[in-house]
């Protein structure tokens, strides 16, 4: 057993309801909190799921706001807050992926309304006290214990129809949270256990979901892994990978999960020389790593059939320098010093779609 160093561990105060069919417990959960007029949040594409929640609640809702958008734009949040106030909502219930969860957090921190979250992807942000918001092309993040949703209802049934492509990128997005948690400045043994278990569950289940989307066991394991990875994201600091992804998302409108999927192996390769023990542990939970975690990630992404280049989402090669400048603009902790030219090369590789290599 490795020598345990001094550490600080803060447990997440969220209440988690996990399983199949668990959304039917929403009325009970609202009653438990003495709430009776929730505002249901969703994206335009998932409005039907909001309607299903209204039926479960027998129409006892303040209303439905279905304009949640990627990267939580401030103008959408302001509109939703006014809606909640005018409808006399006493709580918010978000159903969807990271976009809807983010809107729920943004409303809750501004109004004090309790937030019950029902995730339908593997994003993991429902387990974090972190809120990322975008205004005028810049994404900023803040952390506050009050941002953390009070209750999270994981109902695997909502993930059964999640398209395989989104299942793959959303799952790798979750893996990214756990990977960075392993080498976070304030990591600890408990988070390491959760991170490795979460990565192991997702790396094993995601390829099965690609081959057989309706495999209930794989879906349960993937959501279990995503939950653990989300706890990691909400418990310790993130580093280079998340900083670059925030840059690409907030300033260049790159899609969230797809960007995390593309950048992750390159960010890990960049940090690899400074985190040998982490690389060893990762190789043990990533199938077909053959002792090399970067190989394991490349193999996993190959199995999932995901897009590997940011240019496939419209990123222009002439913007690589500007992205590098933004990514190194504000100092932040990382296990390896953040060097502008090396970061530029990392982003270039992510734009082109090359396999990750630890030769920066």
Beta strands, then each sheet from edge to edge (+ up, - down):
strand 1: 15-19
strand 2: 38-41
strand 3: 61-65
strand 4: 91-96
strand 5: 114-119
strand 6: 130-135
strand 7: 138-143
strand 8: 151-155
sheet 1: 1+ 8+ 5+ 4+ 2+ 3+
sheet 2: 6+ 7-
end
